[in-house]
Amino acid sequence: MSHPQPHTAAAADPQDAGDPQAPFLELLARGASADAYEQPVLLARADGAPAARIAALEAAKRLALGVREEMEGRRRREAELSALFETAHDLAGLRDLDAVLQAIVQRARSLLRTDVAYLTLNDPLRGDTRMRVTEGSVAARFQQLRLGMGEGLGGLVAQTARPYVTDNYSQDVRFQHTSAIDAGVRDEGLQAILGVPLMLGSQVIGVLFASDRRTRVFEREEIALLGSFAALAAAAIDAANLLTETREALAGLERANEIIRDRSKVIERASDVHDRLAELVLRGGGVHDVAAAVSQVLDGAVEFTDADAAPAQALEASRAEGHAVRRGQDWVAAVAAGGELLGALVLRGQPDLDPVDQRTLERAAMVTSLLLLARRSASEAEQRVRGELLDDLLDARDRDPRLLRERAARLAADLDATHVVLAARLETVAADAEEEAAARRRLGAAAGHLAATRHGLAAARDGGTVLLLPLAAGGTASGLASLVAKRLSTATHGTVTVGASAPVDRLATRTETASVAYAEAGRCLDALRVLGRAGEGAAAEDFGFLGLLLADSRDVSGFVTRTIGEVVSYDARRGTDLVRTLDAYFAAGSSPARTKDALHVHVNTVAQRLERIGHLLGPDWQSPERSLEIRLALRLHRLSDPDAGPDPGPDIR
């Protein structure tokens, strides 16, 4: 990043000539704390550095702190995903339920960086909730707490099946305080507490907590992360129950060797699918890999379907009950995360499914939901990075072309190629702000996917979406705009209008190029909507003479070529005088008789020339709109071609 230097004696100062980014790059390289980034600025001020040098250091400091924050955020997200996958692996190889639950609580405490994390389970026999696992706790009374249903924050979570958070438990009046619970919390010294439910289907079986001994506000991402660990903890408990049921079934089958052999095969299949699913998770397999693995184990056709393609009644029943549901000859297992339906695993043609095989199908659905969430998280992170790069290009801030190219290369984009900037808007009338926000999210997701597949960029902007897409060899901005409008309309199940700029290049080095092109694309988008052409895609070249007003660069020769180029070329090839005939015809008020007087030719000659012109320009060349464009093109042609002849003057009436 370069900064202009004032033409004063201070500019010759050797200290002022140094790269202001260098000390901050060193701090980034060694992972220094945020406080350390103030040191270069303080030293420069202490040394009496020029104001320009200090300003450059301040700008470099802000940029470096932003990079540091982004790097820390990515490391944190990677650690969260890694912990989730490690916990899922522990679940797949479940041997000791307490060990798995302890690992979940430990990882939750570590990732959320809290003082204490703990897990409680409901006791159906006593009708209350008991402490099962703690991490970081130092108070014995707290570790032995039992909560009645509805008592304390945990009791409220268990009763409502919803997450609750408080930044000061003792002062929070939303919860039913009891002397036993308050004493245990006081012994532990806790203030901020976050609790999320452990769910098996629609049933709450316990609560997972993260808490601090100081006032703290838990962010939405932290609540979602703890919810993911709660889902794994519930799955671990369910898996342990499954193993218990299996052992009980084997004990009951010991009376008959034949039945024992049959049940052993079932258990082997369940173990096989658990091993296969664990392997798939570890090597980053997809949802269709899960379906293929379960198909082999269950000896049937298992397929993953989107939520809108699955049987609606069976899908809703499976989500509500937390189990696979039989529908005719098939079984349907909902793939869900929290309250969101992501799809379904459907087992075809197996009406008499063994209970253990049914649980196997359910476990496969759970693993599928984890894979989908991980893939979505990665996709959203990539879309954010693409949007940030495009925002930097559009806002025309001071930037380093080399750094921009490197960022683009990591996204498989090439800023040195020819691109088109496109402004897209979803033409929908939202009933409320929530519906409008959902429509924008659909458009943003569809645009992000299109940009990723075509090695471009996309970002939300001005109530719509802006895309930067490379232009293929031989392609046009108009053709690309039409294609994008069609693709986005199909993806969003709506009507998307797209305006395009003229092709642009050198985006990394020319700071105003992208923003100017975006303004041109926006004008084309507005023109399409005003002209009643919603749902179409167009560039300035599609609007005739109106395109001269919409385009940032006045492509006069292109307009003339598109409008009367065929006539000009015909005159050049044949030595005819059709252009002058057109001039005279319009000057004569479209009267052949007055035209022949102006040209000193026979009226039949004028008629023949006009017929030839009609063949070249099309049958509608005399319509009001076309004739206006043709007359403007003739005027521009005379201005740009000295040999085109003099202006015939005003119309002869």
Solvent accessible surface area in square Angstrom, and as a share of the most:
residue,aa,sasa,rsa
1,M,53,0.24
2,S,98,0.63
3,H,53,0.24
4,P,127,0.80
5,Q,76,0.34
6,P,63,0.39
7,H,192,0.86
8,T,80,0.46
9,A,97,0.75
10,A,45,0.35
11,A,34,0.26
12,A,86,0.67
13,D,50,0.26
14,P,117,0.74
15,Q,63,0.28
16,D,6,0.03
17,A,86,0.67
18,G,32,0.31
19,D,80,0.41
20,P,15,0.10
21,Q,32,0.14
22,A,52,0.40
23,P,40,0.25
24,F,3,0.01
25,L,101,0.50
26,E,111,0.50
27,L,11,0.05
28,L,30,0.15
29,A,92,0.71
30,R,155,0.57
31,G,61,0.59
32,A,9,0.07
33,S,66,0.43
34,A,47,0.36
35,D,119,0.62
36,A,28,0.22
37,Y,1,0.00
38,E,73,0.33
39,Q,94,0.42
40,P,19,0.12
41,V,0,0.00
42,L,95,0.47
43,L,95,0.47
44,A,2,0.02
45,R,123,0.45
46,A,85,0.66
47,D,98,0.51
48,G,62,0.59
49,A,10,0.08
50,P,22,0.14
51,A,84,0.65
52,A,31,0.24
53,R,26,0.09
54,I,30,0.15
55,A,59,0.46
56,A,7,0.05
57,L,3,0.02
58,E,36,0.16
59,A,24,0.19
60,A,3,0.03
61,K,22,0.09
62,R,150,0.55
63,L,70,0.35
64,A,5,0.04
65,L,54,0.27
66,G,38,0.36
67,V,57,0.33
68,R,51,0.19
69,E,126,0.56
70,E,59,0.26
71,M,74,0.33
72,E,57,0.26
73,G,6,0.06
74,R,96,0.35
75,R,129,0.47
76,R,102,0.37
77,R,74,0.27
78,E,114,0.51
79,A,43,0.33
80,E,37,0.17
81,L,52,0.26
82,S,52,0.33
83,A,9,0.07
84,L,29,0.14
85,F,57,0.24
86,E,84,0.38
87,T,1,0.00
88,A,12,0.09
89,H,81,0.36
90,D,44,0.23
91,L,13,0.06
92,A,24,0.19
93,G,41,0.39
94,L,9,0.05
95,R,203,0.74
96,D,76,0.40
97,L,36,0.18
98,D,72,0.37
99,A,55,0.43
100,V,11,0.06
101,L,0,0.00
102,Q,55,0.24
103,A,19,0.15
104,I,0,0.00
105,V,0,0.00
106,Q,83,0.37
107,R,56,0.21
108,A,0,0.00
109,R,76,0.28
110,S,78,0.50
111,L,25,0.13
112,L,1,0.01
113,R,144,0.53
114,T,9,0.05
115,D,42,0.22
116,V,0,0.00
117,A,0,0.00
118,Y,11,0.04
119,L,0,0.00
120,T,1,0.01
121,L,16,0.08
122,N,36,0.18
123,D,26,0.14
124,P,121,0.76
125,L,173,0.86
126,R,155,0.57
127,G,45,0.44
128,D,18,0.09
129,T,3,0.02
130,R,84,0.31
131,M,22,0.10
132,R,68,0.25
133,V,10,0.06
134,T,32,0.19
135,E,39,0.18
136,G,24,0.23
137,S,19,0.12
138,V,116,0.67
139,A,11,0.09
140,A,66,0.51
141,R,129,0.47
142,F,2,0.01
143,Q,70,0.31
144,Q,139,0.62
145,L,14,0.07
146,R,78,0.28
147,L,14,0.07
148,G,20,0.19
149,M,86,0.38
150,G,11,0.11
151,E,45,0.20
152,G,0,0.00
153,L,4,0.02
154,G,4,0.03
155,G,1,0.01
156,L,32,0.16
157,V,0,0.00
158,A,6,0.05
159,Q,112,0.50
160,T,53,0.31
161,A,39,0.30
162,R,149,0.55
163,P,68,0.43
164,Y,43,0.16
165,V,50,0.29
166,T,6,0.03
167,D,66,0.34
168,N,46,0.24
169,Y,5,0.02
170,S,78,0.50
171,Q,136,0.60
172,D,22,0.11
173,V,138,0.79
174,R,126,0.46
175,F,10,0.04
176,Q,104,0.46
177,H,63,0.28
178,T,34,0.20
179,S,98,0.63
180,A,61,0.47
181,I,6,0.03
182,D,36,0.19
183,A,10,0.08
184,G,0,0.00
185,V,11,0.07
186,R,165,0.60
187,D,64,0.33
188,E,3,0.01
189,G,35,0.34
190,L,10,0.05
191,Q,64,0.29
192,A,0,0.00
193,I,4,0.02
194,L,0,0.00
195,G,0,0.00
196,V,2,0.01
197,P,18,0.11
198,L,0,0.00
199,M,63,0.28
200,L,49,0.24
201,G,29,0.28
202,S,84,0.54
203,Q,116,0.52
204,V,20,0.11
205,I,22,0.11
206,G,0,0.00
207,V,0,0.00
208,L,0,0.00
209,F,5,0.02
210,A,0,0.00
211,S,0,0.00
212,D,1,0.00
213,R,84,0.31
214,R,129,0.47
215,T,81,0.47
216,R,30,0.11
217,V,112,0.64
218,F,12,0.05
219,E,98,0.44
220,R,203,0.74
221,E,126,0.56
222,E,31,0.14
223,I,45,0.23
224,A,64,0.50
225,L,13,0.07
226,L,0,0.00
227,G,27,0.26
228,S,30,0.19
229,F,0,0.00
230,A,1,0.01
231,A,56,0.44
232,L,2,0.01
233,A,0,0.00
234,A,2,0.02
235,A,5,0.04
236,A,0,0.00
237,I,16,0.08
238,D,9,0.05
239,A,6,0.04
240,A,18,0.14
241,N,65,0.33
242,L,11,0.05
243,L,65,0.32
244,T,64,0.37
245,E,81,0.36
246,T,12,0.07
247,R,149,0.54
248,E,114,0.51
249,A,36,0.28
250,L,60,0.30
251,A,61,0.47
252,G,32,0.31
253,L,31,0.15
254,E,121,0.54
255,R,211,0.77
256,A,34,0.26
257,N,108,0.56
258,E,99,0.44
259,I,76,0.39
260,I,49,0.25
261,R,129,0.47
262,D,68,0.35
263,R,44,0.16
264,S,39,0.25
265,K,119,0.50
266,V,11,0.06
267,I,46,0.23
268,E,114,0.51
269,R,72,0.26
270,A,10,0.07
271,S,57,0.37
272,D,51,0.26
273,V,0,0.00
274,H,38,0.17
275,D,89,0.46
276,R,75,0.27
277,L,4,0.02
278,A,12,0.10
279,E,101,0.45
280,L,7,0.04
281,V,11,0.06
282,L,107,0.53
283,R,149,0.54
284,G,61,0.59
285,G,11,0.11
286,G,31,0.30
287,V,5,0.03
288,H,124,0.55
289,D,60,0.31
290,V,0,0.00
291,A,5,0.04
292,A,52,0.40
293,A,11,0.09
294,V,0,0.00
295,S,23,0.15
296,Q,122,0.54
297,V,7,0.04
298,L,11,0.05
299,D,119,0.62
300,G,20,0.19
301,A,61,0.47
302,V,12,0.07
303,E,70,0.31
304,F,29,0.12
305,T,22,0.13
306,D,87,0.45
307,A,34,0.26
308,D,134,0.69
309,A,75,0.58
310,A,11,0.08
311,P,30,0.19
312,A,80,0.62
313,Q,160,0.71
314,A,7,0.05
315,L,6,0.03
316,E,81,0.36
317,A,31,0.24
318,S,4,0.02
319,R,79,0.29
320,A,49,0.38
321,E,100,0.45
322,G,34,0.32
323,H,69,0.31
324,A,5,0.04
325,V,28,0.16
326,R,123,0.45
327,R,129,0.47
328,G,53,0.51
329,Q,110,0.49
330,D,24,0.13
331,W,27,0.10
332,V,1,0.00
333,A,2,0.02
334,A,18,0.14
335,V,0,0.00
336,A,32,0.25
337,A,24,0.18
338,G,81,0.78
339,G,68,0.65
340,E,76,0.34
341,L,46,0.23
342,L,25,0.12
343,G,0,0.00
344,A,0,0.00
345,L,0,0.00
346,V,1,0.01
347,L,0,0.00
348,R,101,0.37
349,G,49,0.47
350,Q,50,0.22
351,P,32,0.20
352,D,131,0.68
353,L,24,0.12
354,D,29,0.15
355,P,90,0.56
356,V,10,0.06
357,D,7,0.04
358,Q,38,0.17
359,R,39,0.14
360,T,1,0.01
361,L,0,0.00
362,E,11,0.05
363,R,20,0.07
364,A,0,0.00
365,A,5,0.04
366,M,44,0.19
367,V,16,0.09
368,T,0,0.00
369,S,7,0.05
370,L,27,0.14
371,L,14,0.07
372,L,18,0.09
373,L,61,0.30
374,A,18,0.14
375,R,147,0.54
376,R,91,0.33
377,S,39,0.25
378,A,58,0.45
379,S,50,0.32
380,E,83,0.37
381,A,28,0.21
382,E,70,0.31
383,Q,56,0.25
384,R,111,0.40
385,V,32,0.18
386,R,11,0.04
387,G,9,0.09
388,E,78,0.35
389,L,0,0.00
390,L,0,0.00
391,D,44,0.23
392,D,25,0.13
393,L,0,0.00
394,L,7,0.03
395,D,59,0.31
396,A,27,0.21
397,R,124,0.45
398,D,101,0.52
399,R,35,0.13
400,D,28,0.15
401,P,45,0.28
402,R,145,0.53
403,L,67,0.34
404,L,3,0.02
405,R,87,0.32
406,E,70,0.31
407,R,51,0.19
408,A,0,0.00
409,A,67,0.52
410,R,167,0.61
411,L,16,0.08
412,A,61,0.47
413,A,8,0.06
414,D,82,0.42
415,L,3,0.02
416,D,79,0.41
417,A,35,0.27
418,T,56,0.33
419,H,2,0.01
420,V,0,0.00
421,V,0,0.00
422,L,0,0.00
423,A,5,0.04
424,A,3,0.02
425,R,65,0.24
426,L,19,0.09
427,E,47,0.21
428,T,66,0.38
429,V,147,0.85
430,A,31,0.24
431,A,90,0.70
432,D,83,0.43
433,A,83,0.64
434,E,136,0.61
435,E,78,0.35
436,E,70,0.31
437,A,40,0.31
438,A,28,0.22
439,A,4,0.03
440,R,120,0.44
441,R,155,0.57
442,R,112,0.41
443,L,4,0.02
444,G,24,0.23
445,A,55,0.42
446,A,15,0.11
447,A,0,0.00
448,G,4,0.04
449,H,125,0.56
450,L,12,0.06
451,A,0,0.00
452,A,35,0.27
453,T,81,0.47
454,R,67,0.24
455,H,99,0.44
456,G,1,0.01
457,L,1,0.01
458,A,10,0.08
459,A,11,0.08
460,A,86,0.67
461,R,61,0.22
462,D,101,0.52
463,G,26,0.25
464,G,9,0.09
465,T,7,0.04
466,V,0,0.00
467,L,0,0.00
468,L,1,0.01
469,L,0,0.00
470,P,37,0.24
471,L,35,0.17
472,A,72,0.56
473,A,111,0.86
474,G,87,0.84
475,G,35,0.33
476,T,70,0.40
477,A,2,0.02
478,S,19,0.13
479,G,41,0.39
480,L,11,0.06
481,A,0,0.00
482,S,54,0.35
483,L,56,0.28
484,V,1,0.00
485,A,2,0.02
486,K,145,0.61
487,R,117,0.43
488,L,1,0.01
489,S,23,0.15
490,T,95,0.56
491,A,61,0.47
492,T,5,0.03
493,H,170,0.76
494,G,34,0.33
495,T,58,0.33
496,V,0,0.00
497,T,0,0.00
498,V,0,0.00
499,G,0,0.00
500,A,0,0.00
501,S,0,0.00
502,A,40,0.31
503,P,66,0.42
504,V,25,0.14
505,D,58,0.30
506,R,140,0.51
507,L,1,0.00
508,A,2,0.01
509,T,66,0.39
510,R,105,0.38
511,T,61,0.35
512,E,101,0.45
513,T,15,0.09
514,A,1,0.01
515,S,29,0.19
516,V,58,0.33
517,A,4,0.03
518,Y,36,0.14
519,A,47,0.37
520,E,6,0.03
521,A,0,0.00
522,G,19,0.18
523,R,86,0.31
524,C,0,0.00
525,L,11,0.05
526,D,80,0.41
527,A,12,0.09
528,L,0,0.00
529,R,100,0.37
530,V,128,0.74
531,L,94,0.47
532,G,66,0.64
533,R,73,0.27
534,A,53,0.41
535,G,27,0.26
536,E,73,0.33
537,G,9,0.08
538,A,0,0.00
539,A,3,0.02
540,A,9,0.07
541,E,68,0.31
542,D,57,0.30
543,F,15,0.06
544,G,16,0.16
545,F,60,0.25
546,L,55,0.27
547,G,5,0.05
548,L,23,0.11
549,L,115,0.57
550,L,19,0.09
551,A,10,0.08
552,D,75,0.39
553,S,75,0.48
554,R,138,0.50
555,D,71,0.37
556,V,51,0.29
557,S,81,0.52
558,G,16,0.15
559,F,1,0.00
560,V,15,0.08
561,T,91,0.53
562,R,119,0.44
563,T,14,0.08
564,I,1,0.00
565,G,13,0.13
566,E,99,0.45
567,V,0,0.00
568,V,44,0.25
569,S,48,0.31
570,Y,20,0.07
571,D,22,0.11
572,A,88,0.68
573,R,151,0.55
574,R,154,0.56
575,G,70,0.67
576,T,58,0.34
577,D,50,0.26
578,L,6,0.03
579,V,15,0.09
580,R,114,0.42
581,T,0,0.00
582,L,0,0.00
583,D,13,0.07
584,A,7,0.06
585,Y,11,0.04
586,F,16,0.07
587,A,7,0.05
588,A,0,0.00
589,G,21,0.20
590,S,53,0.34
591,S,21,0.14
592,P,56,0.35
593,A,54,0.42
594,R,93,0.34
595,T,0,0.00
596,K,65,0.27
597,D,81,0.42
598,A,47,0.36
599,L,12,0.06
600,H,164,0.73
601,V,41,0.24
602,H,113,0.50
603,V,57,0.33
604,N,89,0.45
605,T,43,0.25
606,V,0,0.00
607,A,54,0.42
608,Q,122,0.54
609,R,53,0.19
610,L,21,0.11
611,E,111,0.50
612,R,101,0.37
613,I,0,0.00
614,G,16,0.15
615,H,126,0.56
616,L,38,0.19
617,L,18,0.09
618,G,18,0.17
619,P,140,0.88
620,D,70,0.36
621,W,12,0.04
622,Q,94,0.42
623,S,40,0.26
624,P,119,0.75
625,E,122,0.55
626,R,58,0.21
627,S,19,0.12
628,L,97,0.48
629,E,22,0.10
630,I,0,0.00
631,R,87,0.32
632,L,59,0.30
633,A,0,0.00
634,L,3,0.02
635,R,118,0.43
636,L,33,0.16
637,H,22,0.10
638,R,26,0.09
639,L,150,0.74
640,S,82,0.53
641,D,45,0.24
642,P,128,0.81
643,D,135,0.70
644,A,22,0.17
645,G,31,0.30
646,P,122,0.77
647,D,74,0.39
648,P,61,0.38
649,G,25,0.24
650,P,116,0.73
651,D,43,0.22
652,I,81,0.41
653,R,200,0.73
